[in-house]
Protein backbone atom coordinates (compact mmCIF):
# COMPACT_ATOMS: atom_id res chain seq x y z
CA UNK A 1 0.00 0.00 0.00
CA UNK A 2 1.37 3.38 -0.94
CA UNK A 3 2.24 5.80 1.84
CA UNK A 4 0.50 8.53 -0.12
CA UNK A 5 -2.90 7.71 1.31
CA UNK A 6 -5.80 10.06 0.62
CA UNK A 7 -7.15 11.51 3.84
CA UNK A 8 -10.99 11.53 4.07
CA UNK A 9 -12.44 15.02 3.88
CA UNK A 10 -14.80 16.35 6.59
CA UNK A 11 -18.50 16.43 5.77
CA UNK A 12 -18.55 20.17 5.15
CA UNK A 13 -16.81 19.81 1.75
CA UNK A 14 -17.60 17.57 -1.22
CA UNK A 15 -15.05 15.04 -2.62
CA UNK A 16 -15.55 16.50 -6.13
CA UNK A 17 -16.49 19.98 -7.32
CA UNK A 18 -17.03 21.60 -10.74
CA UNK A 19 -17.05 25.10 -12.21
CA UNK A 20 -17.39 26.66 -15.65
CA UNK A 21 -14.60 28.43 -17.50
CA UNK A 22 -16.06 29.87 -20.68
CA UNK A 23 -18.07 27.09 -22.29
CA UNK A 24 -16.14 24.32 -20.56
CA UNK A 25 -17.23 22.54 -17.37
CA UNK A 26 -14.15 21.68 -15.32
CA UNK A 27 -14.35 19.17 -12.45
CA UNK A 28 -11.68 18.34 -9.89
CA UNK A 29 -10.96 15.95 -7.02
CA UNK A 30 -10.36 17.27 -3.51
CA UNK A 31 -8.06 15.94 -0.80
CA UNK A 32 -7.06 17.36 2.57
CA UNK A 33 -3.76 19.17 2.75
CA UNK A 34 -1.94 17.99 5.84
CA UNK A 35 -0.35 21.32 6.64
CA UNK A 36 -1.05 24.28 8.87
CA UNK A 37 -0.83 26.63 5.88
CA UNK A 38 -4.07 27.83 4.28
CA UNK A 39 -2.92 27.70 0.66
CA UNK A 40 -4.88 25.58 -1.83
CA UNK A 41 -2.64 23.50 -4.10
CA UNK A 42 -3.80 22.62 -7.64
CA UNK A 43 -2.34 19.88 -9.85
CA UNK A 44 -3.34 19.17 -13.46
CA UNK A 45 -2.18 15.70 -14.57
CA UNK A 46 -1.22 14.72 -18.15
CA UNK A 47 -4.37 12.56 -18.36
CA UNK A 48 -6.33 15.79 -17.62
CA UNK A 49 -7.32 14.79 -14.08
CA UNK A 50 -7.33 17.76 -11.72
CA UNK A 51 -6.49 17.34 -8.04
CA UNK A 52 -6.87 20.04 -5.41
CA UNK A 53 -5.38 19.80 -1.91
CA UNK A 54 -7.12 22.14 0.53
CA UNK A 55 -6.94 22.77 4.30
CA UNK A 56 -9.32 20.43 6.14
CA UNK A 57 -11.64 23.17 7.38
CA UNK A 58 -12.24 24.64 3.91
CA UNK A 59 -15.82 24.94 2.69
CA UNK A 60 -16.94 24.21 -0.87
CA UNK A 61 -17.27 27.94 -1.52
CA UNK A 62 -13.73 28.66 -0.32
CA UNK A 63 -12.21 25.86 -2.40
CA UNK A 64 -14.20 26.84 -5.51
CA UNK A 65 -13.22 30.47 -5.08
CA UNK A 66 -9.52 29.60 -4.90
CA UNK A 67 -9.70 27.26 -7.90
CA UNK A 68 -11.70 29.71 -10.04
CA UNK A 69 -8.96 32.31 -9.54
CA UNK A 70 -6.63 29.87 -11.32
CA UNK A 71 -9.26 29.05 -13.94
CA UNK A 72 -7.31 30.38 -16.92
CA UNK A 73 -4.12 28.56 -15.87
CA UNK A 74 -6.07 25.29 -15.42
CA UNK A 75 -7.73 25.70 -18.81
CA UNK A 76 -4.36 26.34 -20.47
CA UNK A 77 -2.86 23.24 -18.82
CA UNK A 78 -5.77 21.12 -20.04
CA UNK A 79 -5.41 22.51 -23.56
CA UNK A 80 -1.67 21.73 -23.66
CA UNK A 81 -2.11 18.15 -22.42
CA UNK A 82 -4.95 17.51 -24.87
CA UNK A 83 -2.81 18.83 -27.72
CA UNK A 84 -0.03 16.44 -26.72
CA UNK A 85 -2.45 13.51 -26.73
CA UNK A 86 -3.68 14.38 -30.23
CA UNK A 87 -0.15 14.01 -31.62
CA UNK A 88 0.31 10.54 -30.12
CA UNK A 89 -0.91 7.59 -32.16
CA UNK A 90 -1.46 4.09 -30.80
CA UNK A 91 1.49 1.75 -31.11
CA UNK A 92 1.33 -0.75 -33.98
CA UNK A 93 4.65 -2.50 -33.19
CA UNK A 94 5.95 -2.39 -36.75
CA UNK A 95 9.35 -1.56 -38.25
CA UNK A 96 10.08 2.17 -38.32
CA UNK A 97 8.13 2.95 -35.17
CA UNK A 98 9.87 5.02 -32.50
CA UNK A 99 10.19 3.86 -28.86
CA UNK A 100 11.89 5.50 -25.87
CA UNK A 101 14.68 4.21 -23.63
CA UNK A 102 16.41 6.44 -21.05
CA UNK A 103 14.96 9.53 -22.71
CA UNK A 104 16.20 8.73 -26.22
CA UNK A 105 14.16 7.48 -29.15
CA UNK A 106 15.06 4.21 -30.89
CA UNK A 107 13.64 2.93 -34.13
CA UNK A 108 11.95 -0.47 -34.07
CA UNK A 109 13.19 -3.13 -36.49
CA UNK A 110 11.12 -6.31 -36.73
CA UNK A 111 12.89 -9.43 -38.01
CA UNK A 112 10.74 -12.46 -38.85
CA UNK A 113 12.86 -15.61 -38.43
CA UNK A 114 10.73 -18.78 -37.94
CA UNK A 115 13.72 -20.84 -36.80
CA UNK A 116 15.34 -18.23 -34.51
CA UNK A 117 14.90 -17.58 -30.80
CA UNK A 118 12.53 -14.67 -30.11
CA UNK A 119 14.45 -11.80 -28.53
CA UNK A 120 15.00 -8.04 -28.28
CA UNK A 121 18.39 -6.41 -28.88
CA UNK A 122 19.52 -2.79 -28.86
CA UNK A 123 22.18 -1.87 -31.37
CA UNK A 124 23.21 1.11 -33.48
CA UNK A 125 20.32 3.33 -32.47
CA UNK A 126 17.54 0.84 -32.97
CA UNK A 127 15.64 -1.90 -31.16
CA UNK A 128 15.71 -5.16 -33.09
CA UNK A 129 13.00 -7.68 -32.25
CA UNK A 130 13.24 -11.17 -33.67
CA UNK A 131 9.96 -13.11 -33.84
CA UNK A 132 8.83 -16.33 -35.49
CA UNK A 133 5.78 -14.64 -37.01
CA UNK A 134 4.60 -11.05 -37.46
CA UNK A 135 2.28 -10.74 -34.45
CA UNK A 136 1.93 -7.23 -32.93
CA UNK A 137 0.71 -8.54 -29.58
CA UNK A 138 3.66 -10.91 -29.27
CA UNK A 139 6.02 -8.08 -30.22
CA UNK A 140 4.44 -5.86 -27.55
CA UNK A 141 4.88 -8.55 -24.89
CA UNK A 142 8.52 -9.17 -25.85
CA UNK A 143 9.29 -5.45 -25.79
CA UNK A 144 7.62 -4.92 -22.41
CA UNK A 145 9.57 -7.88 -20.98
CA UNK A 146 12.76 -6.31 -22.31
CA UNK A 147 11.86 -2.97 -20.71
CA UNK A 148 11.19 -4.71 -17.39
CA UNK A 149 14.56 -6.50 -17.46
CA UNK A 150 16.37 -3.25 -18.29
CA UNK A 151 14.37 -1.43 -15.60
CA UNK A 152 15.52 -3.85 -12.89
CA UNK A 153 19.15 -3.23 -13.81
CA UNK A 154 18.90 0.55 -14.25
CA UNK A 155 16.75 1.14 -11.14
CA UNK A 156 19.09 -0.91 -8.95
CA UNK A 157 22.08 1.17 -10.11
CA UNK A 158 20.27 4.49 -9.71
CA UNK A 159 18.94 3.54 -6.27
CA UNK A 160 22.48 2.76 -5.14
CA UNK A 161 23.62 6.14 -6.49
CA UNK A 162 20.76 8.07 -4.86
CA UNK A 163 21.36 6.42 -1.48
CA UNK A 164 24.55 8.46 -1.34
CA UNK A 165 22.37 11.59 -1.12
CA UNK A 166 19.71 10.13 1.18
CA UNK A 167 21.76 10.32 4.37
CA UNK A 168 18.69 9.55 6.51
CA UNK A 169 18.47 6.02 5.04
CA UNK A 170 20.63 3.55 6.96
CA UNK A 171 19.76 0.32 5.11
CA UNK A 172 19.14 -0.22 1.41
CA UNK A 173 15.33 -0.50 1.00
CA UNK A 174 13.82 -3.46 -0.90
CA UNK A 175 13.12 -2.59 -4.54
CA UNK A 176 10.34 -4.05 -6.68
CA UNK A 177 9.54 -3.36 -10.35
CA UNK A 178 5.84 -3.57 -11.14
CA UNK A 179 3.60 -2.06 -13.82
CA UNK A 180 1.25 0.57 -12.35
CA UNK A 181 -1.49 2.44 -14.16
CA UNK A 182 -1.33 5.76 -12.30
CA UNK A 183 2.04 5.97 -10.53
CA UNK A 184 5.70 6.08 -11.49
CA UNK A 185 6.62 4.90 -8.01
CA UNK A 186 5.39 4.21 -4.50
CA UNK A 187 6.76 3.49 -1.05
CA UNK A 188 5.00 1.05 1.30
CA UNK A 189 4.63 1.67 5.05
CA UNK A 190 7.21 -1.12 5.51
CA UNK A 191 9.72 0.82 3.40
CA UNK A 192 9.61 -1.16 0.16
CA UNK A 193 10.01 0.96 -2.98
CA UNK A 194 8.06 -0.01 -6.10
CA UNK A 195 8.90 1.53 -9.48
CA UNK A 196 7.01 1.38 -12.77
CA UNK A 197 9.11 -0.40 -15.47
CA UNK A 198 7.96 2.16 -18.07
CA UNK A 199 9.90 4.79 -16.09
CA UNK A 200 13.04 3.33 -17.70
CA UNK A 201 11.92 5.04 -20.91
CA UNK A 202 12.42 8.45 -19.26
CA UNK A 203 15.70 10.41 -18.94
CA UNK A 204 17.99 9.39 -16.09
CA UNK A 205 17.30 12.58 -14.11
CA UNK A 206 13.58 11.72 -14.13
CA UNK A 207 14.35 8.24 -12.78
CA UNK A 208 16.53 9.81 -10.08
CA UNK A 209 13.71 12.23 -9.19
CA UNK A 210 11.19 9.40 -8.67
CA UNK A 211 13.66 7.35 -6.62
CA UNK A 212 14.57 10.35 -4.42
CA UNK A 213 10.87 11.13 -4.01
CA UNK A 214 10.27 7.64 -2.62
CA UNK A 215 13.43 7.76 -0.46
CA UNK A 216 12.14 11.00 1.05
CA UNK A 217 8.98 9.11 2.02
CA UNK A 218 11.12 6.87 4.22
CA UNK A 219 11.67 9.96 6.37
CA UNK A 220 8.38 11.80 5.77
CA UNK A 221 5.43 9.48 5.14
CA UNK A 222 3.20 12.11 3.52
CA UNK A 223 3.48 15.16 1.32
CA UNK A 224 4.03 17.55 4.21
CA UNK A 225 6.02 20.78 4.19
CA UNK A 226 8.89 18.81 5.76
CA UNK A 227 8.75 16.33 2.86
CA UNK A 228 9.09 19.08 0.25
CA UNK A 229 11.90 20.73 2.20
CA UNK A 230 13.76 17.43 2.14
CA UNK A 231 13.17 17.05 -1.60
CA UNK A 232 14.49 20.55 -2.16
CA UNK A 233 17.65 19.74 -0.22
CA UNK A 234 18.54 16.63 -2.21
CA UNK A 235 17.24 17.83 -5.60
CA UNK A 236 16.88 21.63 -5.75
CA UNK A 237 15.30 21.63 -9.25
CA UNK A 238 12.97 18.67 -8.70
CA UNK A 239 9.88 20.62 -9.79
CA UNK A 240 11.35 21.31 -13.23
CA UNK A 241 12.30 17.64 -13.63
CA UNK A 242 8.87 16.50 -12.49
CA UNK A 243 7.26 18.84 -15.02
CA UNK A 244 9.42 17.33 -17.77
CA UNK A 245 8.40 13.80 -16.75
CA UNK A 246 4.73 14.83 -16.66
CA UNK A 247 5.00 16.26 -20.16
CA UNK A 248 6.39 12.95 -21.45
CA UNK A 249 3.93 10.68 -19.64
CA UNK A 250 1.48 10.17 -22.51
CA UNK A 251 4.28 9.30 -24.96
CA UNK A 252 6.07 6.96 -22.54
CA UNK A 253 2.95 5.05 -21.56
CA UNK A 254 1.27 4.96 -24.96
CA UNK A 255 0.71 1.41 -26.14
CA UNK A 256 1.70 -0.19 -22.83
CA UNK A 257 -0.64 -2.38 -20.82
CA UNK A 258 -0.45 -3.93 -17.40
CA UNK A 259 0.89 -7.44 -17.59
C-alpha positions as CSV (number, residue, x, y, z in Angstrom):
1,X,0.0,0.0,0.0
2,X,1.4,3.4,-0.9
3,X,2.2,5.8,1.8
4,X,0.5,8.5,-0.1
5,X,-2.9,7.7,1.3
6,X,-5.8,10.1,0.6
7,X,-7.2,11.5,3.8
8,X,-11.0,11.5,4.1
9,X,-12.4,15.0,3.9
10,X,-14.8,16.3,6.6
11,X,-18.5,16.4,5.8
12,X,-18.5,20.2,5.2
13,X,-16.8,19.8,1.8
14,X,-17.6,17.6,-1.2
15,X,-15.1,15.0,-2.6
16,X,-15.5,16.5,-6.1
17,X,-16.5,20.0,-7.3
18,X,-17.0,21.6,-10.7
19,X,-17.0,25.1,-12.2
20,X,-17.4,26.7,-15.7
21,X,-14.6,28.4,-17.5
22,X,-16.1,29.9,-20.7
23,X,-18.1,27.1,-22.3
24,X,-16.1,24.3,-20.6
25,X,-17.2,22.5,-17.4
26,X,-14.1,21.7,-15.3
27,X,-14.3,19.2,-12.4
28,X,-11.7,18.3,-9.9
29,X,-11.0,15.9,-7.0
30,X,-10.4,17.3,-3.5
31,X,-8.1,15.9,-0.8
32,X,-7.1,17.4,2.6
33,X,-3.8,19.2,2.7
34,X,-1.9,18.0,5.8
35,X,-0.3,21.3,6.6
36,X,-1.0,24.3,8.9
37,X,-0.8,26.6,5.9
38,X,-4.1,27.8,4.3
39,X,-2.9,27.7,0.7
40,X,-4.9,25.6,-1.8
41,X,-2.6,23.5,-4.1
42,X,-3.8,22.6,-7.6
43,X,-2.3,19.9,-9.8
44,X,-3.3,19.2,-13.5
45,X,-2.2,15.7,-14.6
46,X,-1.2,14.7,-18.2
47,X,-4.4,12.6,-18.4
48,X,-6.3,15.8,-17.6
49,X,-7.3,14.8,-14.1
50,X,-7.3,17.8,-11.7
51,X,-6.5,17.3,-8.0
52,X,-6.9,20.0,-5.4
53,X,-5.4,19.8,-1.9
54,X,-7.1,22.1,0.5
55,X,-6.9,22.8,4.3
56,X,-9.3,20.4,6.1
57,X,-11.6,23.2,7.4
58,X,-12.2,24.6,3.9
59,X,-15.8,24.9,2.7
60,X,-16.9,24.2,-0.9
61,X,-17.3,27.9,-1.5
62,X,-13.7,28.7,-0.3
63,X,-12.2,25.9,-2.4
64,X,-14.2,26.8,-5.5
65,X,-13.2,30.5,-5.1
66,X,-9.5,29.6,-4.9
67,X,-9.7,27.3,-7.9
68,X,-11.7,29.7,-10.0
69,X,-9.0,32.3,-9.5
70,X,-6.6,29.9,-11.3
71,X,-9.3,29.0,-13.9
72,X,-7.3,30.4,-16.9
73,X,-4.1,28.6,-15.9
74,X,-6.1,25.3,-15.4
75,X,-7.7,25.7,-18.8
76,X,-4.4,26.3,-20.5
77,X,-2.9,23.2,-18.8
78,X,-5.8,21.1,-20.0
79,X,-5.4,22.5,-23.6
80,X,-1.7,21.7,-23.7
81,X,-2.1,18.2,-22.4
82,X,-5.0,17.5,-24.9
83,X,-2.8,18.8,-27.7
84,X,0.0,16.4,-26.7
85,X,-2.4,13.5,-26.7
86,X,-3.7,14.4,-30.2
87,X,-0.2,14.0,-31.6
88,X,0.3,10.5,-30.1
89,X,-0.9,7.6,-32.2
90,X,-1.5,4.1,-30.8
91,X,1.5,1.7,-31.1
92,X,1.3,-0.7,-34.0
93,X,4.6,-2.5,-33.2
94,X,5.9,-2.4,-36.7
95,X,9.4,-1.6,-38.2
96,X,10.1,2.2,-38.3
97,X,8.1,2.9,-35.2
98,X,9.9,5.0,-32.5
99,X,10.2,3.9,-28.9
100,X,11.9,5.5,-25.9
101,X,14.7,4.2,-23.6
102,X,16.4,6.4,-21.0
103,X,15.0,9.5,-22.7
104,X,16.2,8.7,-26.2
105,X,14.2,7.5,-29.2
106,X,15.1,4.2,-30.9
107,X,13.6,2.9,-34.1
108,X,12.0,-0.5,-34.1
109,X,13.2,-3.1,-36.5
110,X,11.1,-6.3,-36.7
111,X,12.9,-9.4,-38.0
112,X,10.7,-12.5,-38.8
113,X,12.9,-15.6,-38.4
114,X,10.7,-18.8,-37.9
115,X,13.7,-20.8,-36.8
116,X,15.3,-18.2,-34.5
117,X,14.9,-17.6,-30.8
118,X,12.5,-14.7,-30.1
119,X,14.5,-11.8,-28.5
120,X,15.0,-8.0,-28.3
121,X,18.4,-6.4,-28.9
122,X,19.5,-2.8,-28.9
123,X,22.2,-1.9,-31.4
124,X,23.2,1.1,-33.5
125,X,20.3,3.3,-32.5
126,X,17.5,0.8,-33.0
127,X,15.6,-1.9,-31.2
128,X,15.7,-5.2,-33.1
129,X,13.0,-7.7,-32.2
130,X,13.2,-11.2,-33.7
131,X,10.0,-13.1,-33.8
132,X,8.8,-16.3,-35.5
133,X,5.8,-14.6,-37.0
134,X,4.6,-11.1,-37.5
135,X,2.3,-10.7,-34.5
136,X,1.9,-7.2,-32.9
137,X,0.7,-8.5,-29.6
138,X,3.7,-10.9,-29.3
139,X,6.0,-8.1,-30.2
140,X,4.4,-5.9,-27.5
141,X,4.9,-8.6,-24.9
142,X,8.5,-9.2,-25.9
143,X,9.3,-5.4,-25.8
144,X,7.6,-4.9,-22.4
145,X,9.6,-7.9,-21.0
146,X,12.8,-6.3,-22.3
147,X,11.9,-3.0,-20.7
148,X,11.2,-4.7,-17.4
149,X,14.6,-6.5,-17.5
150,X,16.4,-3.3,-18.3
151,X,14.4,-1.4,-15.6
152,X,15.5,-3.8,-12.9
153,X,19.2,-3.2,-13.8
154,X,18.9,0.5,-14.2
155,X,16.7,1.1,-11.1
156,X,19.1,-0.9,-9.0
157,X,22.1,1.2,-10.1
158,X,20.3,4.5,-9.7
159,X,18.9,3.5,-6.3
160,X,22.5,2.8,-5.1
161,X,23.6,6.1,-6.5
162,X,20.8,8.1,-4.9
163,X,21.4,6.4,-1.5
164,X,24.6,8.5,-1.3
165,X,22.4,11.6,-1.1
166,X,19.7,10.1,1.2
167,X,21.8,10.3,4.4
168,X,18.7,9.5,6.5
169,X,18.5,6.0,5.0
170,X,20.6,3.5,7.0
171,X,19.8,0.3,5.1
172,X,19.1,-0.2,1.4
173,X,15.3,-0.5,1.0
174,X,13.8,-3.5,-0.9
175,X,13.1,-2.6,-4.5
176,X,10.3,-4.0,-6.7
177,X,9.5,-3.4,-10.4
178,X,5.8,-3.6,-11.1
179,X,3.6,-2.1,-13.8
180,X,1.2,0.6,-12.4
181,X,-1.5,2.4,-14.2
182,X,-1.3,5.8,-12.3
183,X,2.0,6.0,-10.5
184,X,5.7,6.1,-11.5
185,X,6.6,4.9,-8.0
186,X,5.4,4.2,-4.5
187,X,6.8,3.5,-1.0
188,X,5.0,1.1,1.3
189,X,4.6,1.7,5.1
190,X,7.2,-1.1,5.5
191,X,9.7,0.8,3.4
192,X,9.6,-1.2,0.2
193,X,10.0,1.0,-3.0
194,X,8.1,0.0,-6.1
195,X,8.9,1.5,-9.5
196,X,7.0,1.4,-12.8
197,X,9.1,-0.4,-15.5
198,X,8.0,2.2,-18.1
199,X,9.9,4.8,-16.1
200,X,13.0,3.3,-17.7
201,X,11.9,5.0,-20.9
202,X,12.4,8.5,-19.3
203,X,15.7,10.4,-18.9
204,X,18.0,9.4,-16.1
205,X,17.3,12.6,-14.1
206,X,13.6,11.7,-14.1
207,X,14.3,8.2,-12.8
208,X,16.5,9.8,-10.1
209,X,13.7,12.2,-9.2
210,X,11.2,9.4,-8.7
211,X,13.7,7.4,-6.6
212,X,14.6,10.4,-4.4
213,X,10.9,11.1,-4.0
214,X,10.3,7.6,-2.6
215,X,13.4,7.8,-0.5
216,X,12.1,11.0,1.1
217,X,9.0,9.1,2.0
218,X,11.1,6.9,4.2
219,X,11.7,10.0,6.4
220,X,8.4,11.8,5.8
221,X,5.4,9.5,5.1
222,X,3.2,12.1,3.5
223,X,3.5,15.2,1.3
224,X,4.0,17.6,4.2
225,X,6.0,20.8,4.2
226,X,8.9,18.8,5.8
227,X,8.8,16.3,2.9
228,X,9.1,19.1,0.2
229,X,11.9,20.7,2.2
230,X,13.8,17.4,2.1
231,X,13.2,17.1,-1.6
232,X,14.5,20.6,-2.2
233,X,17.7,19.7,-0.2
234,X,18.5,16.6,-2.2
235,X,17.2,17.8,-5.6
236,X,16.9,21.6,-5.8
237,X,15.3,21.6,-9.2
238,X,13.0,18.7,-8.7
239,X,9.9,20.6,-9.8
240,X,11.4,21.3,-13.2
241,X,12.3,17.6,-13.6
242,X,8.9,16.5,-12.5
243,X,7.3,18.8,-15.0
244,X,9.4,17.3,-17.8
245,X,8.4,13.8,-16.7
246,X,4.7,14.8,-16.7
247,X,5.0,16.3,-20.2
248,X,6.4,12.9,-21.4
249,X,3.9,10.7,-19.6
250,X,1.5,10.2,-22.5
251,X,4.3,9.3,-25.0
252,X,6.1,7.0,-22.5
253,X,2.9,5.1,-21.6
254,X,1.3,5.0,-25.0
255,X,0.7,1.4,-26.1
256,X,1.7,-0.2,-22.8
257,X,-0.6,-2.4,-20.8
258,X,-0.4,-3.9,-17.4
259,X,0.9,-7.4,-17.6
